Amino acid sequence: MRQAPYKSRLASPLGLMARPMHCRFSISIFMAFYIPWFVQSVTLRSDIEALQSLRNGIDPNLIPPSSFLNTWEFEADPCDSTGGIFLGILCTEPQNNISRISIIDLDESGYDGFLSTAIGNLTELTTLQISNNKFRGPIPISLYNLRKLNTLSLSRNFFTGSLPREIQRLKRLESLDLSDNSLSGSIPEIISVLRSLNFLSLSNNQLTGQIPNLSNLWQLNTLDLSSNNLHGTLPHFPLNLRTLILSHNGLSGHISTLGAMTSLKTLDLSGNRFSGSITGEIVMLPNLNRINASLNNFSVVEVTQIPGGESQLQVFDVHGNMLSGSLPVNLVTYGNLREVNLGSNQFSGQIPEEYGGKLGGEWRSLFLDHNYLVGTLPSEFTDGGGAYVRGSVAQNCLTTCPLNVRWCRGGQRSASRCNAQNGNTTAESNF
């Protein structure tokens, strides 16, 4: 991103041309060591000093020659420069011949250092984007003085410390991305006053505690809190949320309240301790196209028949739970479904013939491995479309599943284990 091209505003030295020729040489020497009064900086002086402090906080030996920061040449004016100088900087239109820094959007050059506290002096800043670098240490408290910020992205750095209450000052924030850092502590409840937020990602940190009530963030579209150390039950979320990613935490309890979130498109609850039922209301959400509820403690999944295949669901992943009973045959009524993973559960009974009819058609992957399914492998798994679908039925209790068939690689469970699980009703399984 380049700065706005403003023309130079150097005043003319009145009367200079009227001076005798023999004076010009001495004047030139004087000007080389002195910036005269008529040279006026377009950029506010404190903004220039803040940029200098920002650059000085970074190891100069790790600023690549091709990087944005290498173009910050302070002999020039940041808001009065053109060409390849001060890349990553945009300025406001001049007011009373003064411009302010409004956007800092650094490239991903691996800058290593600390974010200067002087960043808080850039009070006209609306965007600060320094992601995918190596900034370290706490986020300066002074940053929360930037009350005009609407985009703040510090992701993929090495920031430490906690999120302070001062974050409530950034009431104009629309996008907040602090993901992939080393932030700790809890998510402050006061974050719910940032009513303009539509994107919030705090994923891949070391945050602890419970998720606060976020229902007041009614404009929020995306919430990603994955890969932290959060625990407790689900709070109230904004009903207009479209993407909810809570994977790889220690969250527990039931998820039935999510059935009211009719705008959801992506739901990822994987790698937690949720239990109870994945309700039919959730599976049937009208806009939902991805469900990942794998690696939890769910014991029931309710799959209601969809008339006319009106569901938007494309990915259904519930592997690694405690689901039992027969495989949910109503999945075949979800007309847009492409990927199904029911592996590593306790399903029993036979593989529905209807599943075979989906292979080579709509379904592109089907994993039924590590269950207690019985009977024979339907012919569709080896003939026609089944040859082009990713999947496995290994480690079940199937009586006919030859090892030379791709679906059967990995063998079946032992007869003793199958008999113990299925009440001694299964025949000897093959290996």
C-alpha positions in Angstrom: 0.0 0.0 0.0 1.4 3.4 -1.0 0.9 6.8 0.4 -1.3 9.4 -1.1 0.6 11.5 -3.7 0.7 15.0 -2.3 2.5 17.8 -4.1 5.4 19.5 -2.4 4.6 22.6 -0.4 7.9 24.5 -0.2 7.5 28.2 0.0 9.6 30.4 -2.4 12.4 32.4 -0.8 11.3 35.9 -1.5 14.0 38.1 -3.0 16.6 35.4 -3.5 17.0 36.0 -7.2 17.6 39.7 -6.6 20.7 39.0 -4.6 24.1 39.5 -6.2 25.7 36.4 -7.9 28.7 36.4 -5.4 26.3 35.7 -2.5 24.8 32.5 -3.9 27.7 30.2 -3.1 27.7 31.1 0.6 23.9 30.8 0.8 24.1 27.3 -0.7 26.6 26.2 2.0 24.3 27.7 4.7 21.3 25.8 3.3 23.1 22.5 3.4 23.3 22.6 7.2 20.1 24.4 8.0 16.5 23.8 7.2 15.1 27.3 6.6 11.9 28.6 8.1 10.1 28.5 4.8 10.4 24.7 4.5 7.1 23.4 5.9 6.4 19.8 6.8 3.0 18.6 5.5 2.8 15.7 8.0 2.2 16.5 11.6 5.5 16.5 13.4 4.4 14.1 16.1 3.2 11.6 13.5 6.6 11.7 11.9 8.2 11.1 15.2 5.9 8.2 15.9 6.9 6.6 12.6 10.5 7.0 13.4 10.0 5.4 16.8 8.1 2.5 15.2 11.0 1.9 12.8 13.6 2.3 15.6 11.8 -0.5 17.6 12.7 -3.0 14.9 16.1 -4.7 14.5 17.6 -2.8 11.5 19.6 -5.9 10.6 16.4 -7.8 9.9 14.8 -5.2 7.6 15.1 -6.7 4.1 16.2 -4.3 1.3 12.9 -5.1 -0.6 10.6 -4.4 2.4 8.3 -1.5 3.0 10.2 -0.3 6.0 13.4 0.1 4.0 11.6 2.8 2.0 10.9 4.9 5.0 13.4 7.7 4.3 12.9 10.5 6.8 14.7 13.0 4.8 11.4 13.2 2.9 7.9 14.0 4.2 5.7 10.9 4.7 2.6 12.6 3.4 4.3 14.7 0.7 6.2 11.9 -1.0 5.6 10.0 -4.2 7.0 7.0 -5.9 8.6 4.2 -3.8 9.0 6.1 -0.6 7.1 5.4 2.6 5.3 2.3 1.3 2.6 1.0 3.5 1.5 4.5 4.6 -1.6 6.4 3.7 -2.5 9.9 4.9 -5.5 12.1 5.4 -6.3 14.9 3.1 -4.6 18.1 4.3 -6.4 20.3 6.8 -4.9 23.7 7.3 -1.9 22.4 5.3 -1.4 19.5 7.7 -1.9 15.8 7.0 -2.1 12.9 9.4 -1.1 9.2 9.1 -4.4 7.3 8.6 -3.3 3.8 7.6 -0.2 1.6 8.4 -0.3 -1.6 6.4 3.1 -3.3 6.6 4.2 -6.1 4.4 5.0 -9.6 5.8 8.8 -9.3 5.8 9.5 -10.8 9.2 10.2 -7.6 11.1 11.6 -8.4 14.5 11.2 -6.0 17.4 8.8 -4.3 19.7 5.7 -2.1 18.8 6.6 1.3 20.1 4.4 3.0 22.6 4.5 6.0 20.3 1.9 4.2 18.2 -0.6 5.8 20.5 0.2 9.2 19.1 -1.2 8.4 15.7 -4.7 9.4 16.7 -6.1 9.6 13.2 -5.1 6.0 12.5 -8.0 4.0 11.1 -6.1 0.8 10.1 -3.1 -0.9 11.7 -2.1 -4.0 9.9 1.3 -5.6 10.9 0.5 -9.3 10.7 2.8 -12.2 9.9 6.0 -10.6 11.4 8.0 -11.1 14.6 6.8 -8.3 16.9 7.3 -9.3 20.5 6.3 -8.2 24.0 3.0 -6.8 25.3 0.7 -4.8 23.1 1.3 -1.2 24.2 -1.6 0.2 26.3 -1.2 3.4 24.3 -2.5 1.6 21.2 -6.0 1.7 22.8 -5.9 5.5 22.5 -6.4 5.1 18.8 -10.2 5.6 19.0 -10.7 5.9 15.2 -9.3 2.5 14.5 -11.7 0.3 12.5 -9.2 -2.4 11.5 -6.6 -3.9 13.9 -4.6 -6.9 12.7 -1.6 -8.0 14.8 -2.0 -11.7 13.9 0.9 -14.2 13.5 3.4 -12.4 15.7 4.8 -13.1 19.2 2.8 -10.6 21.3 2.4 -11.6 25.0 0.4 -10.3 27.9 -3.4 -10.1 28.3 -6.3 -8.2 26.8 -6.9 -5.2 29.1 -10.1 -3.4 29.8 -8.8 -0.4 27.8 -9.8 -2.3 24.7 -13.3 -0.9 25.3 -12.0 2.5 24.0 -11.8 1.1 20.4 -15.6 1.4 19.8 -15.2 2.0 16.1 -13.5 -1.4 15.5 -15.0 -3.5 12.8 -12.3 -6.1 12.5 -10.0 -7.3 15.3 -7.5 -10.0 14.6 -5.1 -11.0 17.3 -4.7 -14.6 16.3 -1.5 -16.7 16.4 0.2 -14.9 19.2 1.0 -15.8 22.8 -1.7 -13.8 24.6 -2.8 -15.1 28.0 -5.5 -14.4 30.6 -9.2 -14.3 30.0 -11.3 -12.6 27.4 -12.6 -9.4 29.1 -16.3 -9.2 29.4 -16.0 -5.5 28.4 -15.2 -6.6 24.8 -19.0 -6.9 24.4 -19.2 -3.0 24.1 -17.4 -3.1 20.7 -20.8 -3.1 19.0 -19.3 -2.3 15.5 -17.3 -5.6 15.3 -18.1 -7.9 12.4 -14.9 -10.0 12.6 -13.2 -11.2 15.8 -10.4 -13.7 15.9 -8.4 -14.6 19.0 -7.4 -18.1 17.9 -4.1 -19.8 18.6 -3.2 -18.0 21.8 -3.1 -19.1 25.4 -6.4 -17.6 26.6 -8.1 -19.2 29.6 -11.4 -18.8 31.5 -14.9 -18.8 30.1 -16.2 -17.2 27.0 -18.1 -14.1 28.0 -21.6 -13.2 26.9 -21.2 -11.8 23.4 -24.8 -11.5 22.4 -24.6 -7.7 22.3 -22.1 -7.9 19.3 -25.1 -8.0 17.0 -23.1 -7.1 13.9 -20.6 -9.9 14.4 -20.3 -12.3 11.4 -17.2 -14.3 12.3 -16.0 -15.5 15.7 -12.9 -17.6 15.9 -11.7 -18.6 19.4 -10.0 -21.9 18.4 -6.9 -23.4 19.9 -6.9 -21.7 23.3 -7.4 -23.1 26.8 -11.0 -21.9 27.2 -13.4 -23.9 29.4 -17.0 -23.9 30.6 -20.3 -24.0 28.7 -21.4 -22.1 25.7 -22.4 -18.4 26.4 -25.0 -16.5 24.4 -23.8 -15.6 20.9 -25.1 -13.1 18.4 -28.0 -14.7 16.5 -26.6 -13.3 13.2 -23.3 -15.0 13.5 -22.3 -16.8 10.3 -19.0 -18.4 11.3 -18.4 -19.9 14.7 -15.1 -21.7 15.3 -14.4 -22.9 18.9 -12.2 -26.0 18.1 -9.4 -27.3 20.3 -10.4 -25.9 23.7 -11.8 -27.5 26.9 -15.4 -26.4 26.4 -18.1 -28.7 27.7 -21.9 -29.1 28.2 -24.7 -29.2 25.7 -24.9 -27.3 22.4 -28.7 -27.2 21.9 -28.8 -23.4 22.1 -27.0 -23.2 18.7 -30.2 -24.5 17.1 -31.6 -20.9 17.1 -28.7 -19.5 15.1 -30.3 -19.6 11.7 -27.6 -17.5 10.0 -24.7 -20.0 10.7 -22.8 -21.2 7.7 -19.8 -22.7 9.4 -19.8 -24.5 12.8 -16.6 -26.0 14.2 -16.7 -27.5 17.7 -14.1 -30.1 17.2 -11.6 -31.1 19.9 -13.6 -30.1 23.0 -15.6 -32.0 25.7 -19.2 -31.3 24.5 -21.7 -34.0 25.4 -25.3 -34.9 24.9 -27.0 -34.6 21.5 -26.2 -32.9 18.2 -29.8 -31.9 17.7 -31.8 -32.1 14.6 -32.4 -28.3 14.8 -28.6 -27.8 14.4 -28.2 -30.3 11.6 -31.1 -28.7 9.7 -30.0 -25.0 10.1 -31.0 -23.5 6.7 -27.7 -21.8 5.8 -25.3 -24.3 7.4 -22.8 -25.8 5.0 -20.2 -27.2 7.4 -20.5 -29.0 10.7 -17.4 -30.3 12.4 -18.3 -31.7 15.8 -15.5 -34.3 15.9 -13.4 -35.4 18.9 -16.0 -34.7 21.6 -18.2 -36.8 23.9 -21.5 -36.6 22.0 -23.7 -39.7 22.4 -26.6 -38.8 20.1 -26.9 -37.3 16.6 -30.3 -36.5 15.3 -30.5 -36.4 11.5 -34.1 -35.4 10.4 -35.1 -36.1 6.8 -34.9 -33.1 4.5 -37.7 -32.9 2.1 -36.6 -32.0 -1.4 -32.9 -31.9 -0.3 -33.2 -28.2 0.6 -30.3 -28.3 3.1 -27.1 -26.4 2.3 -25.0 -28.9 4.3 -21.9 -30.0 2.4 -19.6 -31.3 5.2 -20.7 -33.5 8.1 -17.9 -34.6 10.4 -18.7 -36.2 13.8 -15.9 -38.7 14.0 -14.3 -39.5 17.4 -17.4 -39.3 19.6 -19.5 -41.9 21.5 -22.3 -42.1 19.0 -24.1 -45.4 18.9 -27.1 -47.2 17.2 -27.6 -47.4 13.5 -25.9 -45.2 11.0 -28.2 -42.1 10.2 -29.8 -43.1 6.9 -31.5 -39.7 6.6 -28.2 -38.2 5.6 -28.9 -39.3 2.0 -31.7 -36.7 1.9 -29.3 -33.8 2.2 -28.9 -33.0 -1.4 -25.7 -30.9 -1.2 -23.8 -33.2 1.1 -20.3 -34.0 -0.2 -18.2 -35.2 2.7 -19.3 -37.5 5.5 -17.2 -38.8 8.4 -18.8 -41.0 11.0 -15.7 -42.9 12.0 -14.4 -43.8 15.4 -17.7 -44.1 17.2 -19.8 -47.0 18.4 -22.2 -47.4 15.5 -23.6 -50.9 14.9 -25.9 -52.6 12.4 -25.4 -52.8 8.7 -24.2 -50.2 6.2 -27.4 -48.8 4.7 -27.9 -49.6 1.0 -28.8 -46.0 0.5 -25.2 -45.0 1.3 -24.0 -47.1 -1.6 -26.3 -45.2 -4.0 -24.6 -41.9 -3.0 -21.1 -43.1 -3.9 -19.8 -41.7 -7.2 -22.6 -39.3 -7.3 -22.9 -36.5 -4.7 -20.7 -38.0 -2.0 -16.9 -37.5 -2.5 -15.8 -39.0 0.9 -17.3 -41.4 3.4 -15.5 -42.6 6.4 -17.2 -45.3 8.5 -14.0 -46.9 10.0 -13.5 -47.9 13.7 -17.1 -48.7 14.5 -19.0 -52.0 15.0 -20.8 -52.3 11.7 -21.8 -55.9 10.7 -22.8 -57.7 7.5 -21.2 -57.5 4.1 -19.8 -54.6 2.2 -22.4 -53.3 -0.3 -21.4 -53.9 -3.9 -21.4 -50.2 -4.7 -18.3 -49.8 -2.6 -16.3 -51.9 -5.0 -18.1 -51.4 -8.2 -18.6 -48.2 -10.2 -18.6 -44.9 -8.2 -17.1 -46.4 -5.0 -13.7 -46.6 -6.7 -13.5 -42.8 -6.9 -14.6 -41.9 -3.4 -12.2 -41.4 -0.5 -13.1 -43.4 2.6 -12.7 -46.4 4.8 -14.7 -49.2 6.5 -11.7 -50.7 8.3 -11.8 -51.8 11.9 -15.5 -52.8 11.9 -17.1 -56.2 12.2 -17.9 -56.9 8.6 -18.0 -60.5 7.6 -17.0 -59.9 4.0 -14.4 -57.2 3.4 -11.4 -58.4 1.4 -8.1 -56.8 2.2 -7.4 -56.3 -1.5 -10.3 -53.9 -1.5 -9.2 -50.3 -0.8 -12.1 -49.6 1.5 -11.1 -52.6 3.7 -7.4 -51.8 4.1 -6.5 -52.0 7.8 -8.6 -55.1 8.4 -11.5 -55.7 10.7 -11.8 -55.9 14.5 -11.3 -59.2 16.2 -14.3 -61.6 16.6 -14.0 -61.4 20.4 -14.2 -57.7 20.5 -17.1 -57.6 18.0 -19.0 -60.2 20.0 -18.5 -58.4 23.2 -19.7 -55.1 21.7 -22.7 -56.5 19.8 -23.9 -59.0 22.3 -22.5 -62.2 20.7 -24.7 -61.7 17.7 -22.1 -61.2 15.0 -20.4 -63.8 13.0 -16.6 -64.3 12.9 -15.1 -61.2 11.2 -12.3 -61.4 8.7 -8.9 -59.7 8.8 
